[in-house]
Amino acid sequence: MKPSRHIELITETYPPDVNGVAFTVQALEQAWCLTANRWGARQAVRAYFRVISRLGDGAFWYALMSILALCDGWRGLGAAAHMAVVGGIAALLYRRLKRWTRRPRPFAADGRIQAWIAPLDEYSFPSGHTLHAVSFSLVALAWYPSLLGLLLPFSVSVAVSRVVLGMHYPSDVFAAGLIGSVLASVSLWILPGVTLLG
């Protein structure tokens, strides 16, 4: 979408205030959210991101943990256990944050935004899918750097899918990525002998 169209979208919903301040962070985010969501009107795009989002619900990560545990002995079991612990903490964190912030999902706040997939819960902030994708990926990469080619594109796709499908605002995804990075980093700092720095 061209920049001029973004301006139109923003000013339709958030007209300039009396001080002449035309744009707010919220308005710009709403416009980007609407633009990304419109990509989902394309069947191929919608199908791809639906599959990615469903895999990000847990199936991809459970399969990865199982493969590591079964195929690489004690090291694989250690990596899988590390991921499981971080995943459990991530789940507690995002559920508490959602209950505290109670931010409506984009499709619930703006009738122009379509929910291209059924939500797992009511609230938007932060993105649980993204939080798990980032934290799981960083932990897995600390144990197995060779997984970068698989985990990076998958995690980015998970994050993008949540905006395209109308489930989250970009700030939900950004905050979740930050929280997931901190969580994974703290877990790696606590656990000796495993690091992203090689």
Order of alpha helices (4+ residues) and beta strands (2+ residues): alpha-alpha-alpha-alpha-alpha-alpha-alpha-alpha-alpha
